[in-house]
Amino acid sequence: GVNVPYCSVYDADGREKMGADHKRRVIGYFTNWRTGKDGKDAYLVPDIPWDKVTHLNYAFAHVDGSNKLSVGPDSADNASTGMTWPGVAGAEMDPTLPY
């Protein structure tokens, strides 16, 4: 077996656990530009079929010069950090989270 003390997502043989309902990785691709702001259909986080994916590739996050995960500068024009959708069901801020 493999001793993996830092993470519990691997089995004793070092393979990633996918859960009983997934035999392999199912990777979803999620962009930050399907906001609906341009008049086109929005595709927001609540629209992701979470019961069908095991991993999510978020475009275009990157590791910045400080070795931190970044989704770009915090501004009103950055759909990842600066947009809110008042009155849009499913797009509300979660009051239980410490934003």
N, CA, C and O atoms as CSV, one atom per row, in Angstrom:
chain,resi,resn,atom,element,x,y,z
A,1,GLY,N,N,0.812,-1.192,0.000
A,1,GLY,CA,C,0.000,0.000,0.000
A,1,GLY,C,C,0.853,1.252,0.000
A,1,GLY,O,O,2.081,1.198,0.071
A,2,VAL,N,N,0.190,2.346,-0.079
A,2,VAL,CA,C,0.834,3.650,-0.107
A,2,VAL,C,C,0.396,4.423,1.126
A,2,VAL,O,O,-0.796,4.494,1.427
A,3,ASN,N,N,1.348,4.998,1.836
A,3,ASN,CA,C,1.021,5.792,3.007
A,3,ASN,C,C,0.807,7.238,2.560
A,3,ASN,O,O,1.754,7.916,2.162
A,4,VAL,N,N,-0.420,7.697,2.626
A,4,VAL,CA,C,-0.758,9.052,2.185
A,4,VAL,C,C,-1.385,9.794,3.363
A,4,VAL,O,O,-2.604,9.958,3.406
A,5,PRO,N,N,-0.577,10.241,4.314
A,5,PRO,CA,C,-1.130,10.860,5.517
A,5,PRO,C,C,-1.717,12.251,5.294
A,5,PRO,O,O,-2.496,12.730,6.118
A,6,TYR,N,N,-1.355,12.904,4.192
A,6,TYR,CA,C,-1.785,14.283,3.968
A,6,TYR,C,C,-3.160,14.398,3.334
A,6,TYR,O,O,-3.707,15.498,3.254
A,7,CYS,N,N,-3.722,13.308,2.889
A,7,CYS,CA,C,-4.986,13.425,2.173
A,7,CYS,C,C,-5.749,12.114,2.237
A,7,CYS,O,O,-5.152,11.043,2.129
A,8,SER,N,N,-7.048,12.186,2.409
A,8,SER,CA,C,-7.856,10.969,2.510
A,8,SER,C,C,-8.626,10.668,1.231
A,8,SER,O,O,-9.581,9.892,1.260
A,9,VAL,N,N,-8.230,11.264,0.110
A,9,VAL,CA,C,-8.950,11.008,-1.140
A,9,VAL,C,C,-8.339,9.863,-1.932
A,9,VAL,O,O,-8.799,9.560,-3.033
A,10,TYR,N,N,-7.292,9.212,-1.381
A,10,TYR,CA,C,-6.648,8.100,-2.065
A,10,TYR,C,C,-6.884,6.809,-1.296
A,10,TYR,O,O,-6.981,6.817,-0.068
A,11,ASP,N,N,-6.976,5.697,-2.025
A,11,ASP,CA,C,-7.135,4.407,-1.364
A,11,ASP,C,C,-5.762,3.869,-0.959
A,11,ASP,O,O,-4.747,4.536,-1.163
A,12,ALA,N,N,-5.730,2.664,-0.387
A,12,ALA,CA,C,-4.487,2.083,0.114
A,12,ALA,C,C,-3.470,1.833,-0.992
A,12,ALA,O,O,-2.275,1.738,-0.715
A,13,ASP,N,N,-3.921,1.726,-2.240
A,13,ASP,CA,C,-3.017,1.517,-3.373
A,13,ASP,C,C,-2.589,2.828,-4.024
A,13,ASP,O,O,-1.888,2.814,-5.036
A,14,GLY,N,N,-3.003,3.968,-3.454
A,14,GLY,CA,C,-2.608,5.259,-3.989
A,14,GLY,C,C,-3.480,5.775,-5.108
A,14,GLY,O,O,-3.150,6.777,-5.743
A,15,ARG,N,N,-4.595,5.100,-5.360
A,15,ARG,CA,C,-5.513,5.551,-6.415
A,15,ARG,C,C,-6.529,6.522,-5.825
A,15,ARG,O,O,-6.963,6.373,-4.682
A,16,GLU,N,N,-6.893,7.496,-6.609
A,16,GLU,CA,C,-7.872,8.483,-6.166
A,16,GLU,C,C,-9.246,7.834,-6.023
A,16,GLU,O,O,-9.683,7.096,-6.905
A,17,LYS,N,N,-9.926,8.111,-4.910
A,17,LYS,CA,C,-11.280,7.594,-4.698
A,17,LYS,C,C,-12.265,8.420,-5.512
A,17,LYS,O,O,-12.274,9.647,-5.422
A,18,MET,N,N,-13.087,7.755,-6.299
A,18,MET,CA,C,-14.077,8.445,-7.122
A,18,MET,C,C,-15.483,8.319,-6.548
A,18,MET,O,O,-16.400,9.001,-7.007
A,19,GLY,N,N,-15.663,7.473,-5.571
A,19,GLY,CA,C,-16.992,7.227,-5.031
A,19,GLY,C,C,-17.617,6.039,-5.740
A,19,GLY,O,O,-17.195,5.672,-6.837
A,20,ALA,N,N,-18.598,5.452,-5.131
A,20,ALA,CA,C,-19.218,4.248,-5.677
A,20,ALA,C,C,-19.915,4.491,-7.009
A,20,ALA,O,O,-20.044,3.567,-7.812
A,21,ASP,N,N,-20.364,5.714,-7.255
A,21,ASP,CA,C,-21.127,5.987,-8.472
A,21,ASP,C,C,-20.272,6.478,-9.640
A,21,ASP,O,O,-20.812,6.777,-10.705
A,22,HIS,N,N,-18.947,6.569,-9.466
A,22,HIS,CA,C,-18.056,6.989,-10.557
A,22,HIS,C,C,-16.856,6.049,-10.619
A,22,HIS,O,O,-16.084,5.966,-9.664
A,23,LYS,N,N,-16.694,5.346,-11.731
A,23,LYS,CA,C,-15.556,4.443,-11.880
A,23,LYS,C,C,-14.314,5.170,-12.373
A,23,LYS,O,O,-13.203,4.653,-12.258
A,24,ARG,N,N,-14.496,6.370,-12.922
A,24,ARG,CA,C,-13.367,7.165,-13.422
A,24,ARG,C,C,-13.677,8.635,-13.253
A,24,ARG,O,O,-14.792,9.010,-12.890
A,25,ARG,N,N,-12.693,9.457,-13.515
A,25,ARG,CA,C,-12.889,10.905,-13.422
A,25,ARG,C,C,-13.855,11.386,-14.494
A,25,ARG,O,O,-13.813,10.942,-15.641
A,26,VAL,N,N,-14.714,12.291,-14.095
A,26,VAL,CA,C,-15.592,12.995,-15.035
A,26,VAL,C,C,-15.313,14.474,-14.789
A,26,VAL,O,O,-15.726,15.036,-13.775
A,27,ILE,N,N,-14.606,15.094,-15.733
A,27,ILE,CA,C,-14.132,16.463,-15.547
A,27,ILE,C,C,-15.034,17.433,-16.289
A,27,ILE,O,O,-15.219,17.321,-17.500
A,28,GLY,N,N,-15.589,18.379,-15.560
A,28,GLY,CA,C,-16.404,19.426,-16.165
A,28,GLY,C,C,-15.557,20.655,-16.432
A,28,GLY,O,O,-14.602,20.925,-15.703
A,29,TYR,N,N,-15.897,21.395,-17.465
A,29,TYR,CA,C,-15.182,22.624,-17.831
A,29,TYR,C,C,-16.118,23.781,-17.557
A,29,TYR,O,O,-17.213,23.842,-18.118
A,30,PHE,N,N,-15.699,24.707,-16.695
A,30,PHE,CA,C,-16.550,25.822,-16.300
A,30,PHE,C,C,-15.833,27.130,-16.590
A,30,PHE,O,O,-14.692,27.323,-16.170
A,31,THR,N,N,-16.490,28.018,-17.299
A,31,THR,CA,C,-15.887,29.305,-17.657
A,31,THR,C,C,-16.475,30.425,-16.809
A,31,THR,O,O,-17.507,30.253,-16.160
A,32,ASN,N,N,-15.810,31.566,-16.823
A,32,ASN,CA,C,-16.330,32.704,-16.075
A,32,ASN,C,C,-17.073,33.683,-16.972
A,32,ASN,O,O,-17.548,34.709,-16.483
A,33,TRP,N,N,-17.191,33.409,-18.253
A,33,TRP,CA,C,-17.821,34.395,-19.141
A,33,TRP,C,C,-19.279,34.101,-19.466
A,33,TRP,O,O,-19.893,34.881,-20.193
A,34,ARG,N,N,-19.862,33.020,-18.968
A,34,ARG,CA,C,-21.276,32.733,-19.217
A,34,ARG,C,C,-22.140,33.351,-18.125
A,34,ARG,O,O,-22.899,32.657,-17.449
A,35,THR,N,N,-22.014,34.659,-17.964
A,35,THR,CA,C,-22.667,35.370,-16.871
A,35,THR,C,C,-24.073,35.838,-17.200
A,35,THR,O,O,-24.851,36.137,-16.294
A,36,GLY,N,N,-24.413,35.906,-18.478
A,36,GLY,CA,C,-25.702,36.447,-18.886
A,36,GLY,C,C,-25.680,37.948,-19.047
A,36,GLY,O,O,-26.662,38.536,-19.501
A,37,LYS,N,N,-24.567,38.586,-18.681
A,37,LYS,CA,C,-24.449,40.035,-18.745
A,37,LYS,C,C,-24.551,40.555,-20.179
A,37,LYS,O,O,-25.018,41.672,-20.401
A,38,ASP,N,N,-24.117,39.752,-21.152
A,38,ASP,CA,C,-24.122,40.185,-22.551
A,38,ASP,C,C,-25.423,39.843,-23.281
A,38,ASP,O,O,-25.500,39.989,-24.501
A,39,GLY,N,N,-26.431,39.396,-22.558
A,39,GLY,CA,C,-27.708,39.057,-23.172
A,39,GLY,C,C,-27.815,37.602,-23.592
A,39,GLY,O,O,-28.901,37.141,-23.943
A,40,LYS,N,N,-26.707,36.869,-23.562
A,40,LYS,CA,C,-26.723,35.441,-23.883
A,40,LYS,C,C,-27.088,34.660,-22.626
A,40,LYS,O,O,-27.025,35.191,-21.517
A,41,ASP,N,N,-27.470,33.402,-22.805
A,41,ASP,CA,C,-27.851,32.567,-21.667
A,41,ASP,C,C,-26.723,32.479,-20.646
A,41,ASP,O,O,-25.556,32.329,-21.008
A,42,ALA,N,N,-27.079,32.572,-19.377
A,42,ALA,CA,C,-26.109,32.430,-18.294
A,42,ALA,C,C,-25.935,30.957,-17.956
A,42,ALA,O,O,-26.866,30.164,-18.097
A,43,TYR,N,N,-24.744,30.598,-17.511
A,43,TYR,CA,C,-24.468,29.266,-16.976
A,43,TYR,C,C,-23.665,29.495,-15.704
A,43,TYR,O,O,-22.460,29.740,-15.753
A,44,LEU,N,N,-24.345,29.412,-14.567
A,44,LEU,CA,C,-23.753,29.731,-13.274
A,44,LEU,C,C,-23.473,28.460,-12.488
A,44,LEU,O,O,-23.888,27.373,-12.891
A,45,VAL,N,N,-22.778,28.590,-11.378
A,45,VAL,CA,C,-22.393,27.435,-10.562
A,45,VAL,C,C,-23.578,26.526,-10.227
A,45,VAL,O,O,-23.417,25.307,-10.286
A,46,PRO,N,N,-24.761,27.050,-9.877
A,46,PRO,CA,C,-25.874,26.141,-9.592
A,46,PRO,C,C,-26.316,25.312,-10.803
A,46,PRO,O,O,-27.032,24.323,-10.646
A,47,ASP,N,N,-25.893,25.710,-12.011
A,47,ASP,CA,C,-26.249,24.959,-13.216
A,47,ASP,C,C,-25.351,23.747,-13.450
A,47,ASP,O,O,-25.676,22.892,-14.274
A,48,ILE,N,N,-24.243,23.662,-12.749
A,48,ILE,CA,C,-23.316,22.536,-12.924
A,48,ILE,C,C,-23.985,21.264,-12.403
A,48,ILE,O,O,-24.525,21.266,-11.297
A,49,PRO,N,N,-23.959,20.180,-13.178
A,49,PRO,CA,C,-24.562,18.919,-12.715
A,49,PRO,C,C,-23.627,18.212,-11.726
A,49,PRO,O,O,-22.934,17.260,-12.085
A,50,TRP,N,N,-23.619,18.687,-10.488
A,50,TRP,CA,C,-22.669,18.211,-9.486
A,50,TRP,C,C,-22.741,16.707,-9.259
A,50,TRP,O,O,-21.746,16.103,-8.860
A,51,ASP,N,N,-23.873,16.098,-9.499
A,51,ASP,CA,C,-23.993,14.655,-9.304
A,51,ASP,C,C,-23.360,13.870,-10.447
A,51,ASP,O,O,-23.272,12.645,-10.372
A,52,LYS,N,N,-22.919,14.549,-11.500
A,52,LYS,CA,C,-22.339,13.870,-12.654
A,52,LYS,C,C,-20.835,14.092,-12.803
A,52,LYS,O,O,-20.193,13.368,-13.564
A,53,VAL,N,N,-20.254,15.061,-12.107
A,53,VAL,CA,C,-18.824,15.348,-12.255
A,53,VAL,C,C,-18.060,14.999,-10.982
A,53,VAL,O,O,-18.597,15.060,-9.876
A,54,THR,N,N,-16.792,14.632,-11.167
A,54,THR,CA,C,-15.918,14.376,-10.018
A,54,THR,C,C,-14.899,15.494,-9.845
A,54,THR,O,O,-14.376,15.697,-8.750
A,55,HIS,N,N,-14.617,16.218,-10.925
A,55,HIS,CA,C,-13.633,17.297,-10.911
A,55,HIS,C,C,-14.159,18.446,-11.754
A,55,HIS,O,O,-15.008,18.256,-12.624
A,56,LEU,N,N,-13.646,19.642,-11.485
A,56,LEU,CA,C,-14.058,20.813,-12.249
A,56,LEU,C,C,-12.824,21.602,-12.667
A,56,LEU,O,O,-11.998,21.967,-11.830
A,57,ASN,N,N,-12.704,21.864,-13.970
A,57,ASN,CA,C,-11.641,22.710,-14.503
A,57,ASN,C,C,-12.235,24.101,-14.664
A,57,ASN,O,O,-13.098,24.322,-15.513
A,58,TYR,N,N,-11.768,25.036,-13.844
A,58,TYR,CA,C,-12.290,26.397,-13.891
A,58,TYR,C,C,-11.389,27.253,-14.772
A,58,TYR,O,O,-10.210,27.432,-14.467
A,59,ALA,N,N,-11.929,27.773,-15.847
A,59,ALA,CA,C,-11.157,28.628,-16.757
A,59,ALA,C,C,-11.441,30.075,-16.404
A,59,ALA,O,O,-12.614,30.437,-16.317
A,60,PHE,N,N,-10.537,30.852,-16.215
A,60,PHE,CA,C,-9.115,30.717,-16.411
A,60,PHE,C,C,-8.393,31.069,-15.123
A,60,PHE,O,O,-7.732,32.105,-15.053
A,61,ALA,N,N,-8.503,30.247,-14.126
A,61,ALA,CA,C,-7.762,30.436,-12.885
A,61,ALA,C,C,-6.294,30.105,-13.144
A,61,ALA,O,O,-5.979,29.304,-14.024
A,62,HIS,N,N,-5.406,30.720,-12.382
A,62,HIS,CA,C,-3.980,30.461,-12.536
A,62,HIS,C,C,-3.272,30.713,-11.204
A,62,HIS,O,O,-3.847,31.291,-10.282
A,63,VAL,N,N,-2.038,30.277,-11.120
A,63,VAL,CA,C,-1.216,30.550,-9.949
A,63,VAL,C,C,-0.447,31.832,-10.236
A,63,VAL,O,O,0.285,31.915,-11.223
A,64,ASP,N,N,-0.613,32.838,-9.368
A,64,ASP,CA,C,0.011,34.145,-9.614
A,64,ASP,C,C,1.456,34.183,-9.107
A,64,ASP,O,O,1.980,33.173,-8.636
A,65,GLY,N,N,2.090,35.341,-9.205
A,65,GLY,CA,C,3.481,35.512,-8.804
A,65,GLY,C,C,3.737,35.286,-7.329
A,65,GLY,O,O,4.881,35.065,-6.930
A,66,SER,N,N,2.695,35.336,-6.509
A,66,SER,CA,C,2.824,35.069,-5.071
A,66,SER,C,C,2.493,33.624,-4.739
A,66,SER,O,O,2.332,33.266,-3.573
A,67,ASN,N,N,2.391,32.789,-5.783
A,67,ASN,CA,C,2.048,31.369,-5.633
A,67,ASN,C,C,0.682,31.162,-5.002
A,67,ASN,O,O,0.469,30.207,-4.256
A,68,LYS,N,N,-0.238,32.063,-5.309
A,68,LYS,CA,C,-1.615,31.942,-4.836
A,68,LYS,C,C,-2.534,31.746,-6.030
A,68,LYS,O,O,-2.252,32.222,-7.130
A,69,LEU,N,N,-3.630,31.044,-5.803
A,69,LEU,CA,C,-4.619,30.846,-6.855
A,69,LEU,C,C,-5.276,32.176,-7.166
A,69,LEU,O,O,-5.705,32.886,-6.256
A,70,SER,N,N,-5.359,32.518,-8.442
A,70,SER,CA,C,-5.914,33.803,-8.852
A,70,SER,C,C,-6.923,33.604,-9.974
A,70,SER,O,O,-6.754,32.739,-10.834
A,71,VAL,N,N,-7.963,34.409,-9.954
A,71,VAL,CA,C,-8.942,34.435,-11.050
A,71,VAL,C,C,-8.945,35.815,-11.697
A,71,VAL,O,O,-9.916,36.214,-12.339
A,72,GLY,N,N,-7.834,36.536,-11.515
A,72,GLY,CA,C,-7.706,37.866,-12.095
A,72,GLY,C,C,-7.915,38.944,-11.056
A,72,GLY,O,O,-8.227,38.652,-9.902
A,73,PRO,N,N,-7.743,40.199,-11.465
A,73,PRO,CA,C,-7.882,41.306,-10.517
A,73,PRO,C,C,-9.319,41.462,-10.030
A,73,PRO,O,O,-10.267,41.217,-10.777
A,74,ASP,N,N,-9.471,41.868,-8.786
A,74,ASP,CA,C,-10.798,42.090,-8.212
A,74,ASP,C,C,-11.350,43.405,-8.758
A,74,ASP,O,O,-10.889,44.484,-8.384
A,75,SER,N,N,-12.330,43.308,-9.635
A,75,SER,CA,C,-12.935,44.512,-10.215
A,75,SER,C,C,-14.366,44.213,-10.637
A,75,SER,O,O,-14.765,43.053,-10.741
A,76,ALA,N,N,-15.122,45.252,-10.874
A,76,ALA,CA,C,-16.514,45.087,-11.296
A,76,ALA,C,C,-16.619,44.412,-12.653
A,76,ALA,O,O,-17.655,43.824,-12.965
A,77,ASP,N,N,-15.569,44.483,-13.468
A,77,ASP,CA,C,-15.591,43.871,-14.793
A,77,ASP,C,C,-15.161,42.409,-14.789
A,77,ASP,O,O,-15.322,41.723,-15.798
A,78,ASN,N,N,-14.624,41.921,-13.685
A,78,ASN,CA,C,-14.181,40.536,-13.596
A,78,ASN,C,C,-15.359,39.689,-13.131
A,78,ASN,O,O,-15.792,39.785,-11.983
A,79,ALA,N,N,-15.870,38.864,-14.032
A,79,ALA,CA,C,-17.047,38.046,-13.714
A,79,ALA,C,C,-16.793,37.076,-12.571
A,79,ALA,O,O,-17.740,36.629,-11.924
A,80,SER,N,N,-15.535,36.742,-12.310
A,80,SER,CA,C,-15.214,35.800,-11.242
A,80,SER,C,C,-15.268,36.431,-9.865
A,80,SER,O,O,-15.516,35.740,-8.877
A,81,THR,N,N,-15.038,37.743,-9.786
A,81,THR,CA,C,-14.977,38.383,-8.469
A,81,THR,C,C,-15.906,39.570,-8.304
A,81,THR,O,O,-16.300,39.881,-7.180
A,82,GLY,N,N,-16.266,40.238,-9.377
A,82,GLY,CA,C,-16.942,41.515,-9.229
A,82,GLY,C,C,-18.399,41.573,-9.615
A,82,GLY,O,O,-19.005,42.642,-9.550
A,83,MET,N,N,-18.983,40.459,-10.015
A,83,MET,CA,C,-20.373,40.517,-10.450
A,83,MET,C,C,-21.299,39.852,-9.449
A,83,MET,O,O,-20.954,38.834,-8.848
A,84,THR,N,N,-22.457,40.425,-9.276
A,84,THR,CA,C,-23.531,39.796,-8.522
A,84,THR,C,C,-24.773,39.858,-9.387
A,84,THR,O,O,-24.859,40.678,-10.301
A,85,TRP,N,N,-25.727,39.003,-9.106
A,85,TRP,CA,C,-26.945,38.931,-9.893
A,85,TRP,C,C,-28.150,39.069,-8.967
A,85,TRP,O,O,-28.821,38.080,-8.674
A,86,PRO,N,N,-28.429,40.292,-8.501
A,86,PRO,CA,C,-29.561,40.486,-7.595
A,86,PRO,C,C,-30.860,40.001,-8.229
A,86,PRO,O,O,-31.157,40.313,-9.382
A,87,GLY,N,N,-31.614,39.249,-7.472
A,87,GLY,CA,C,-32.910,38.779,-7.940
A,87,GLY,C,C,-32.861,37.567,-8.844
A,87,GLY,O,O,-33.908,37.116,-9.309
A,88,VAL,N,N,-31.667,37.012,-9.115
A,88,VAL,CA,C,-31.559,35.829,-9.967
A,88,VAL,C,C,-31.517,34.607,-9.057
A,88,VAL,O,O,-30.574,34.430,-8.286
A,89,ALA,N,N,-32.535,33.774,-9.152
A,89,ALA,CA,C,-32.612,32.576,-8.315
A,89,ALA,C,C,-31.397,31.688,-8.547
A,89,ALA,O,O,-31.025,31.425,-9.690
A,90,GLY,N,N,-30.781,31.229,-7.467
A,90,GLY,CA,C,-29.618,30.368,-7.551
A,90,GLY,C,C,-28.302,31.116,-7.582
A,90,GLY,O,O,-27.243,30.493,-7.499
A,91,ALA,N,N,-28.337,32.433,-7.700
A,91,ALA,CA,C,-27.106,33.221,-7.767
A,91,ALA,C,C,-26.887,34.043,-6.501
A,91,ALA,O,O,-26.029,34.925,-6.472
A,92,GLU,N,N,-27.653,33.759,-5.463
A,92,GLU,CA,C,-27.537,34.512,-4.220
A,92,GLU,C,C,-26.240,34.149,-3.504
A,92,GLU,O,O,-25.729,33.040,-3.657
A,93,MET,N,N,-25.719,35.077,-2.732
A,93,MET,CA,C,-24.572,34.796,-1.877
A,93,MET,C,C,-25.050,33.891,-0.748
A,93,MET,O,O,-26.164,34.053,-0.252
A,94,ASP,N,N,-24.225,32.950,-0.345
A,94,ASP,CA,C,-24.572,32.036,0.733
A,94,ASP,C,C,-24.241,32.711,2.061
A,94,ASP,O,O,-23.066,32.918,2.365
A,95,PRO,N,N,-25.252,33.058,2.858
A,95,PRO,CA,C,-24.999,33.778,4.108
A,95,PRO,C,C,-24.235,32.964,5.148
A,95,PRO,O,O,-23.764,33.524,6.137
A,96,THR,N,N,-24.104,31.658,4.945
A,96,THR,CA,C,-23.378,30.835,5.912
A,96,THR,C,C,-21.877,30.836,5.663
A,96,THR,O,O,-21.116,30.312,6.477
A,97,LEU,N,N,-21.433,31.429,4.530
A,97,LEU,CA,C,-20.010,31.425,4.201
A,97,LEU,C,C,-19.365,32.770,4.541
A,97,LEU,O,O,-20.007,33.815,4.431
A,98,PRO,N,N,-18.084,32.743,4.956
A,98,PRO,CA,C,-17.387,33.974,5.344
A,98,PRO,C,C,-16.674,34.630,4.162
A,98,PRO,O,O,-15.446,34.581,4.094
A,99,TYR,N,N,-17.390,35.228,3.251
A,99,TYR,CA,C,-16.781,35.814,2.048
A,99,TYR,C,C,-15.775,36.876,2.389
A,99,TYR,O,O,-15.173,37.467,1.492
